[in-house]
Structure formats: C-alpha cells, structure tokens
Amino acid sequence: MNGEIVLPPIVRSRVDCGLRVVVAERPGIPLVAARLVLRGGSSLDPVRRHGLAHLVAAVGRRGTRRRTGAQIDELVESMGAELAVGVDEDASYLGLSTPVEHLARAIDVLADVAGGASFPAVELGRLRRRELASLQHDLDEPAVVADRALLGAAYDGHPYGHPAEGRVKDIAAIRRPDLVAFHERHYGTSSAILVVVGPVKAKEVEEQVQRRFAGWCREPVELPEIPEPTFPGRSVLIVDKPDLTQAQLRIASPGFARSNPEYHSGLVASAILGGAFTSRLVEAIRVNRGLSYGVRSRFASSRVGGMFFISSFTKVETAGELVQVALDETRRFCDDGPTAEELARTQSYLCGLHPLSLETHDQLAERLADLELHGLPHDEIATFRPKVRAVTAEACREVGRRHFPLEQGFVVAVGPSRPLARQLEHLGPVTVIPAKRIL
C-alpha cells in the first residue's frame, strides 16, 4: 500500500436529453456495469404516502409502455443479467451488469424502465401485498424494529424520518395515480446520472445513450430544499416488546453530510471506537464484560446531515450496564484520543479494505454514482488511502467531541418497557411506545 489507486480513464458528458453520463473505460473483464441514478429518493415521499418512491421503483420494474414485466425479465435473462432497483433517502437506483456485447440492450432496458414505466394495476396490487407482509414480518425482528425506531427518533418530522420501505398504513393507501404522479413529477433525464463501467469507449456509450434515451426527455420539478435535521436532546425512547429476553440498543447523536470534510476523520475515529473487531467497544463490552456478542459504531451520512450511532444487544437485565459502558468508553476516547498503535492499526485496516471495495465493475459504478450524487470529485477514490493515513489522533478526538454521543446523545431500546425504563431513566426523559407504532 504505497499510495494512490490508479483509476481508469473517466469521461463525463451530457447528452441532448439532459442526462449526465459518466463512463469509466476499464479494461479487462468483458463485462459492463450500468447504473442509473435519479435524485430524490424517499425524502420526496409525501406525507401519509411514505414508501411511495420505493413502490414507484419496484412497480416500474414490472411493466412499461413497450414491454410487460415478463418480457422485461426475459430480455434481462437473455443478457445473462439481473436488473436491480432500489431506493434510499437521497436517490432511486436502477442497475445491471452484463457481457459487454449487450451494452446497447442494457442501456435500452434502463431507459425503458425508468422513462416508460406504465405501473400495471395488477403488479401494484401484488407488490403492495408483498411489501405489507414484509413490514408485518419486520415486527418479529427486534433489530429491524430498533433501526426503524432510531430513524424516526433521530429525524422526527424530517424528510429522512421514515424508512424507504414506508409504513403499513401509508403503503396500504397508495394507489396507481399516486405512482403515476410521482413518476411524472420526479423522474426526469435532466436530474439523472448514468454511470457505465467496463471495457468500453466513452464515445460509443454516449452514442448509445443518445439513441436509447431520446424518447425520454423530461425536466422534473426542482427538488425541494431539505432542511438540516434537528436531533433530540438527551432522552430515551423505549419500544415496548414485553416478550423479549434480550434488548436491542441504539445510542445516537448528530453526524454530518457525506460531503463534509470531516468524512475521513470520522471514518477512522468510528472504526477505532467500534467499527472493527479489535475496537474499544468490542474489547470493553464483549471481551472484558461478556455483555454482548456484538457491538459496532458507524456514521450514516446523507446528502444533508447524518447520524452517528452505536448498536448492540444484551440481556434485558444488563441493558443499562451496556449503555453506560459504551458511554464511558466514548467519553474516554473523546478525552484522550486514540493511541498511536490504535491509529496505525485502524488506518492499515481501512486502507487494506479499500481496494477490495472496487474490484468489480459494479462496485466501481456504485462508488462513482455516489460521488456524482453528492457532488464529490472522482479523485476521492484514488486519494482515499492517503487521506486516511493523514488523519491524526487529534483529528479523531475532535471529530468525536463534535459528533459522538456525549451530552447530545439519545438512546433507543427495544424490549419490555418497565425494566428498561428503570435502568435508563437517569439518561433523560423516557418515552414508551408500542412496537406496532413503528410500522
């Protein structure tokens, strides 16, 4: 590990319909990965229609003005590919990987599904039933309940404050006109990004995109400004599940946006505290006290703002002890910073993982799309390791002081409310809600 990662030639352009195109001319494996990104994501879901962006992407995949869902499946399978769709808070995604000789057909499929979705009523009904069943199943997964509760507590009333999959009553209320209106309003070529990675020439890709996307030229409405989130103060939210013998625990505090200059310092500091198997939290909670088999910490960063959180689980009787140990270790880190050995070991670990995250064309396409979405330069991939190695112990301590859960942290716990409340009430005002409200 002696420096920068060398990227293949990357060419950026914009075709006549307004679509931004990014091509990485990567030789070698005769596959091509194509990823289409549409800005907005679940943060555009209207009130009482949470999950709409998710359904638009899922149902849009199941039929267009040119092809039925079965015909799309057959075409994709004939290319030896799989068409994936997804939604997060900031964007909707469509992507596939296929042998390079199918490049033109791959681009055609993406243009057809994104621009020509017809939203068949029968497919909406089927997928809505599937989503509702999946959400009901989530109630039996305490970790999922905790993560959903954490999102709602951190971003209460904010566009980021609900899971992309939505909520039961909202999904049940969504009708086909909702999907059509969302698609017409927010799916447009001028706000979309197409990333293509493989042994291709940028000029050839641009010509194919020009041809295949010509029938879909649309100016979406301007994206609304997303306000900076306001996190709760020191408090405790308990999701009551009386049948549990283990409590799921989350300790959270305000983080930062993906484009924030603190990104690399935060990555290193979080890994030292709880992001690796040799981290401080693992040593204190699992190794020294045997309170849990697993504990981790991480920053979750979005286009606007973000969150830092620690997640773990333990017996209900030791929930308070685990939270206190985590807070004590966090305080110790922020007071003293990491040791030289911790810093060097973690930097080596993160730098070693980085090339592995770029091995496939799909991985590189995803990374380039993420950088485009957040307005970051491509050389952040190449300079990742030098930037990680440049992080100092003092920078780790400072980013921890600003963002780790000290005075500004709050706790989410899932389990029987009475014993949890007794153990956690000294951390701030306690609110108890039934588990079903999370759905």
C-alpha positions in Angstrom: 0.0 0.0 0.0 2.2 2.8 -1.2 -0.1 5.5 -2.4 -3.0 6.2 -4.7 -5.2 3.8 -6.5 -5.0 4.4 -10.3 -8.4 4.9 -11.8 -9.2 4.0 -15.4 -10.0 6.9 -17.8 -13.2 8.6 -16.7 -15.2 10.7 -19.2 -18.1 12.9 -18.2 -20.6 14.3 -20.7 -24.2 15.4 -21.0 -26.4 14.2 -23.9 -29.2 16.1 -25.6 -32.0 15.0 -23.3 -30.1 16.4 -20.3 -28.9 13.1 -18.9 -25.4 13.2 -17.3 -23.2 10.3 -18.4 -20.1 9.1 -16.6 -18.0 6.4 -18.3 -15.1 4.6 -16.7 -13.1 2.9 -19.6 -11.9 -0.1 -17.5 -10.2 -2.8 -19.5 -10.0 -6.5 -18.5 -13.1 -8.5 -17.6 -15.5 -8.4 -20.7 -18.5 -7.2 -18.6 -20.1 -3.9 -18.4 -22.0 -2.4 -15.4 -24.6 0.3 -15.9 -26.2 2.2 -13.0 -28.9 4.9 -13.4 -29.4 7.3 -10.5 -32.4 9.5 -10.1 -32.1 12.2 -7.5 -34.6 12.5 -4.6 -35.4 9.1 -3.2 -37.6 8.5 -0.2 -37.1 12.1 1.1 -39.6 13.0 -1.7 -42.4 10.8 -0.2 -45.5 12.9 0.5 -47.0 13.0 4.0 -49.2 9.9 4.5 -47.6 8.3 1.5 -44.3 7.1 3.0 -42.9 4.3 0.8 -44.2 5.8 -2.5 -40.7 6.3 -4.0 -40.0 2.6 -3.2 -43.1 1.4 -4.8 -42.6 3.6 -7.9 -39.2 1.9 -8.4 -40.5 -1.6 -7.7 -43.6 -1.5 -9.7 -41.9 0.4 -12.5 -39.7 -2.6 -13.0 -42.8 -4.7 -13.7 -44.0 -3.2 -16.9 -43.6 -0.3 -19.4 -45.4 1.1 -22.4 -43.2 -1.2 -24.6 -42.9 -4.4 -22.5 -44.7 -6.4 -19.9 -42.9 -7.4 -16.7 -42.4 -10.9 -18.1 -40.9 -9.6 -21.3 -38.5 -7.4 -19.3 -37.5 -10.5 -17.3 -36.9 -12.5 -20.5 -34.8 -9.7 -22.1 -32.7 -9.3 -19.0 -32.2 -13.0 -18.6 -31.2 -13.3 -22.3 -28.3 -11.0 -21.5 -27.2 -13.1 -18.5 -28.0 -10.2 -16.3 -30.2 -9.2 -13.4 -32.0 -5.8 -13.2 -31.8 -4.4 -9.7 -33.8 -1.5 -8.4 -33.5 0.3 -5.0 -34.3 3.5 -3.1 -32.6 5.3 -0.3 -33.3 8.7 1.2 -31.4 10.6 -1.5 -32.0 8.7 -4.7 -33.6 5.9 -6.7 -31.4 3.4 -8.5 -31.6 1.0 -11.4 -28.6 -1.1 -12.4 -27.4 -4.2 -14.2 -24.2 -6.0 -15.2 -24.0 -7.9 -18.5 -21.4 -9.1 -21.0 -20.1 -6.1 -22.9 -21.6 -7.2 -26.3 -25.1 -6.5 -24.7 -24.3 -2.9 -23.9 -26.9 -1.4 -26.2 -29.6 -3.6 -24.9 -28.7 -2.9 -21.3 -28.9 0.9 -21.9 -32.2 0.3 -23.7 -33.7 -1.6 -20.7 -32.7 1.2 -18.3 -34.2 3.9 -20.5 -37.4 1.9 -20.9 -37.9 1.0 -17.3 -37.0 4.5 -15.9 -38.8 6.5 -18.6 -41.6 4.4 -19.8 -43.0 2.7 -16.7 -46.7 2.0 -17.0 -47.4 0.8 -13.5 -49.8 -2.1 -14.2 -52.5 -2.2 -11.6 -52.2 -5.9 -11.1 -48.5 -5.6 -10.4 -49.1 -2.8 -7.9 -51.6 -4.9 -6.1 -49.2 -7.9 -5.9 -46.2 -5.9 -4.8 -48.2 -3.9 -2.3 -49.3 -7.2 -0.6 -45.7 -8.4 -0.6 -44.5 -5.2 1.0 -47.2 -5.2 3.6 -46.4 -8.8 4.5 -42.7 -7.9 4.7 -43.4 -5.0 7.1 -45.5 -7.2 9.3 -42.6 -9.7 9.4 -40.3 -6.9 10.5 -42.2 -6.6 13.7 -40.8 -10.0 14.7 -37.2 -8.8 14.1 -36.1 -6.7 17.1 -33.0 -5.4 15.3 -35.2 -4.1 12.5 -37.6 -2.6 14.9 -34.7 -0.8 16.7 -33.3 0.6 13.4 -36.7 1.9 12.3 -37.3 3.4 15.7 -33.9 5.0 15.6 -34.6 6.6 12.3 -37.9 8.1 13.5 -36.4 9.4 16.7 -33.4 11.0 15.0 -35.3 12.6 12.2 -38.7 13.1 13.7 -40.8 15.2 11.2 -37.9 15.4 8.8 -37.9 14.1 5.2 -35.3 11.5 6.3 -37.5 10.4 9.2 -39.0 7.2 7.7 -37.6 4.0 6.1 -37.6 3.9 2.4 -39.9 0.9 2.6 -42.5 3.1 4.1 -45.2 2.3 6.7 -48.1 -0.1 6.7 -51.0 2.4 6.6 -49.3 4.5 4.0 -48.4 1.6 1.7 -52.0 0.3 2.1 -53.3 3.7 1.0 -51.2 4.1 -2.1 -53.0 3.9 -5.4 -51.8 3.8 -9.1 -52.5 7.6 -9.6 -50.0 8.2 -6.8 -47.3 6.3 -8.6 -48.0 8.0 -12.0 -48.0 11.5 -10.4 -44.7 10.8 -8.5 -43.1 9.4 -11.7 -44.2 12.4 -13.8 -43.0 14.8 -11.2 -39.7 13.4 -10.2 -38.4 11.1 -12.9 -36.6 13.2 -15.5 -33.4 12.9 -17.6 -32.1 16.3 -16.6 -31.7 15.3 -13.0 -30.5 11.7 -13.6 -27.0 10.3 -13.8 -25.9 7.2 -15.8 -22.6 5.5 -14.9 -21.1 2.9 -17.2 -18.0 0.9 -16.2 -16.3 -1.7 -18.4 -14.1 -2.3 -21.5 -15.9 0.3 -23.5 -15.2 3.7 -25.2 -16.9 6.7 -23.9 -17.9 7.9 -27.4 -19.6 4.6 -28.1 -21.5 4.7 -24.8 -22.6 8.3 -25.4 -23.9 7.4 -28.9 -25.9 4.6 -27.4 -27.3 6.7 -24.7 -28.2 9.5 -27.1 -30.1 7.0 -29.2 -31.8 5.0 -26.4 -32.8 7.9 -24.2 -34.1 10.1 -27.0 -37.7 9.2 -26.3 -37.5 10.2 -22.7 -36.6 13.9 -22.3 -38.2 15.3 -19.3 -37.5 18.2 -16.9 -38.6 17.1 -13.4 -39.7 19.6 -10.9 -37.0 21.3 -8.9 -36.0 19.2 -5.9 -37.2 20.8 -2.6 -34.6 22.0 -0.2 -34.1 19.5 2.6 -33.5 21.3 5.9 -30.7 20.4 8.3 -32.1 17.9 10.7 -32.7 18.8 14.4 -31.9 15.8 16.6 -33.4 15.2 20.1 -31.5 16.1 23.2 -30.5 13.7 25.9 -33.5 11.3 26.0 -34.7 7.7 25.9 -37.2 6.1 23.6 -38.3 2.6 24.5 -40.2 0.4 22.0 -42.2 -1.9 24.2 -41.9 -5.6 23.3 -42.7 -7.5 26.6 -41.9 -10.9 25.2 -38.2 -10.2 24.6 -35.4 -11.5 26.9 -32.8 -9.5 25.1 -32.9 -5.8 24.5 -31.8 -4.1 21.3 -30.0 -0.9 22.0 -29.0 2.1 19.9 -27.1 5.2 21.2 -27.1 8.0 18.7 -26.1 11.6 18.1 -25.9 14.1 15.2 -23.4 13.3 12.4 -22.5 15.1 9.2 -23.3 15.1 5.5 -21.4 12.8 3.1 -19.7 15.8 1.5 -18.4 17.1 4.9 -14.6 17.5 5.1 -14.7 15.5 8.4 -15.6 12.4 6.5 -12.2 10.6 6.6 -11.5 11.6 10.2 -14.9 10.4 11.2 -14.4 7.1 9.4 -11.1 6.4 11.3 -12.4 7.6 14.7 -15.6 5.5 14.4 -13.6 2.4 13.4 -11.3 2.8 16.4 -14.2 3.2 18.8 -16.5 0.5 17.5 -16.1 -0.2 13.8 -13.7 -3.1 13.8 -13.4 -6.4 15.7 -10.4 -5.0 17.7 -12.2 -1.8 18.5 -12.6 -0.3 22.0 -16.3 -1.1 22.4 -15.7 -4.7 21.4 -12.9 -5.0 23.9 -14.9 -3.4 26.7 -18.4 -4.9 26.1 -17.7 -8.3 24.6 -14.2 -9.3 25.7 -13.9 -7.8 29.2 -17.6 -8.0 30.4 -19.3 -10.5 28.2 -22.4 -8.3 27.9 -22.9 -8.9 24.2 -21.7 -10.9 21.2 -21.7 -7.9 19.0 -21.3 -4.1 19.2 -20.5 -1.6 16.5 -20.4 2.1 15.7 -20.6 4.0 12.4 -21.5 7.2 10.8 -24.5 7.2 8.4 -24.1 10.2 6.2 -26.7 11.6 3.7 -26.8 14.5 1.3 -28.0 16.7 4.1 -26.7 15.9 7.6 -26.2 12.5 9.1 -26.1 10.4 12.2 -23.6 8.6 14.4 -24.8 5.6 16.3 -23.7 2.7 18.4 -25.7 -0.5 18.1 -25.7 -3.6 20.3 -27.9 -6.1 22.2 -27.8 -7.8 25.6 -29.9 -9.4 28.2 -32.7 -7.1 29.4 -31.2 -7.2 32.9 -27.9 -5.7 31.7 -29.1 -3.1 29.2 -28.3 -0.2 31.5 -24.8 -1.6 32.2 -24.1 -1.9 28.5 -25.2 1.6 27.7 -23.1 3.0 30.5 -20.0 1.1 29.4 -20.5 2.4 25.8 -20.9 6.0 27.0 -17.9 5.7 29.3 -15.7 4.3 26.5 -16.9 7.0 24.2 -16.1 9.7 26.8 -12.7 8.2 27.3 -12.0 8.3 23.6 -13.0 11.9 23.3 -10.9 12.9 26.4 -7.7 11.1 25.4 -8.0 10.3 21.7 -6.6 7.1 20.2 -3.2 5.7 20.9 -0.6 5.7 18.2 -0.9 1.9 17.9 -4.7 2.1 17.6 -4.5 4.8 14.9 -1.9 2.9 12.8 -3.7 -0.4 13.1 -7.0 1.1 12.1 -5.6 3.1 9.2 -3.9 0.0 7.9 -7.2 -1.9 8.2 -9.2 0.7 6.3 -6.6 1.1 3.6 -6.4 -2.6 3.1 -10.2 -2.9 2.7 -10.5 0.0 0.2 -9.2 -1.8 -2.9 -11.4 -4.8 -2.2 -14.4 -2.5 -2.5 -13.5 -1.5 -6.0 -12.7 -4.9 -7.5 -15.8 -5.4 -9.7 -17.3 -3.1 -12.3 -20.5 -3.0 -10.2 -18.6 -1.8 -7.2 -16.8 1.0 -9.1 -20.0 2.1 -10.8 -21.8 2.3 -7.4 -18.9 4.4 -6.0 -18.8 6.8 -9.0 -22.5 7.2 -8.8 -22.3 8.0 -5.1 -19.6 10.7 -5.7 -21.7 12.2 -8.5 -24.8 12.3 -6.4 -23.0 14.1 -3.6 -21.0 16.5 -5.8 -17.6 15.0 -4.9 -14.6 14.6 -7.2 -13.7 11.2 -8.7 -10.2 11.5 -7.3 -11.6 10.8 -3.8 -11.4 7.2 -4.8 -7.8 7.4 -5.8 -6.8 9.6 -2.8 -8.8 7.7 -0.1 -5.8 5.9 1.4 -3.5 8.9 1.6 -6.4 10.9 3.2 -7.0 8.1 5.7 -3.3 7.8 6.6 -3.2 11.6 7.0 -5.8 11.5 9.8 -4.2 12.4 13.2 -5.0 11.3 16.7 -6.1 14.9 17.4 -8.4 14.9 14.4 -10.0 11.7 15.7 -10.5 13.2 19.1 -12.0 16.4 17.7 -14.5 14.7 15.4 -15.5 12.5 18.4 -16.1 15.5 20.6 -18.3 17.1 17.9 -20.3 14.1 16.9 -20.1 11.2 19.4 -22.9 10.7 21.9 -21.8 12.7 24.9 -24.1 15.4 26.2 -26.0 15.4 22.9 -26.7 11.6 22.7 -30.0 9.8 22.9 -30.9 6.1 23.5 -33.4 3.8 21.7 -34.2 0.5 23.4 -36.4 -2.3 22.2 -37.7 -4.8 24.8 -40.0 -4.9 27.9 -40.6 -1.3 28.9 -40.6 -1.4 32.7 -37.2 -3.0 33.4 -35.6 -0.9 30.6 -37.1 2.3 31.9 -35.8 1.7 35.4 -32.3 1.2 34.0 -32.2 4.0 31.5 -34.3 6.8 33.1 -31.2 8.6 34.5 -30.1 9.3 30.9 -33.1 11.6 30.2 -36.8 11.8 29.8 -38.3 8.4 28.9 -40.9 7.9 26.2 -42.5 4.5 25.7 -44.3 3.4 22.5 -45.9 0.1 21.5 -43.9 -1.8 18.9 -46.7 -1.8 16.4 -46.4 2.0 16.1 -43.1 1.5 14.4 -44.8 0.0 11.4 
